[in-house]
Amino acid sequence: MVGGVEILRAVEWQDAYVPARQLVPDSREAEWQDNAGWLAPDHWRPETDQAVVTLQTWVLRSAGRTVLVDTGVGNGRERPGSPLFHRREGDFLGRLAAVGVRPEDVDVVVNTHLHADHVGWNTRSVDGEWVPTFPNARYLLPAADDAYYGPAGGYGGGRRVDDRLLHEDSVAPIARAGQLELWEDSLRIDEHLTLEAAPGHTPGSSVLRLASGTNRAVFVGDMLHSPVQILDPSHSSCFCLDPAQAATTRRRILERAADQRELVIPAHFGGTGMVEVHRAGTGFRVS
C-alpha cells in the first residue's frame, strides 16, 4: 500500500538478459563489482556478468478503479528483431488472474512508452484478429510516441521492422476500437495518479506519479533498467533513442524522488521491483 493505493504486480518473465555493459554501455565494471553484494542476484549475475531483467505489469487499485502500468510482450507477436519476444507464448493472463484481475475488470491501461515489451498485452488474437485485451479500459499512450512509431512517423523512420509490427498489432487495434487516448505534457488520471512527460528513452517516454496522503511513488518505466543508473544517472541504456536527454530526465526524476521521498518503481527491476533513492554527493544511493 502507498497511502490508499494498493500496488500489485504480474510478472511475465524474469531472467538474465544481456551482458551488463551491453545493457548500460557507459557503466564501468567496478560499478557492478563494488556493489555485487546487493546487485546480485536480483539485478546482476556476477558469474556470467549478465544483467537480470524482469518483464512485469504493475496493477494499481486507485480511487475505486483498476489501473495497469505497461502490458509486457504479449503472445504470438512477430518480433524478428527481438528473439526473446518473437512468437512468445506465456500465461500472463493467468498471472493477472492470480492477483485478482480479469480483463473486463481493468479500467485504465497506461503505456509509459511505445516499446514492444510495454504494449504487447494491449491486444490479443481472437479468430486471427487483434482485439483489445481489456474491453472496458481506456488506454493512455503518449502522443509523441504514437507520432514517432506510428504511420505518421514512418514507424520510427523505418529503422526496425518491429516498430511497424508492434504499432499495427498493439496500438492500431486499440484506436480502431475507440479506446485509445493520446496525451501530451501531463494528464491527471484520478485524485492519486498523474502522468508526466519524461522524454529521452523515447520521444514520449513518461512517468506515472502516485500521491496519496503523505505517501509518494513514481513509476518510471524504462528511465531505469538497472540500479547502476541510479548510482550514476549519466548512464543511459542501450535502448535510449536520445541518451543525453534521457540522462537529464533521469537526474531530474531522481532528484525529486530523493527530495520528496518517492518510492521509485521501474519497469524492469527484479527483487521487490522498487527502491528508495537518497542523495549521495553528486549521485544517489539505493536502499
Secondary structure, 3 states (H helix, E strand, C coil): CECCEEEEEEEEEEEEEEEHHHHCCCCCHHHHHCCHHHHCCCCEECCCCEEEEEEEEEEEEECCEEEEECCCCCCCCCCCCCCCCCCCCCCHHHHHHHCCCCHHHCCEEECCCCCHHHHHHHEEEECCEEEECCCCCEEEEEHHHHHHHCHHHHHHHCCCHHHHHHHHHHCHHHHHCCCEEEECCEEECCCCEEEEECCCCCCCCEEEEEEECCEEEEEEECCCCCCHHHHCCCCCCCCCCCHHHHHHHHHHHHHHHHHHCCEEEECCCCCCCCECEEEECCEEEEC
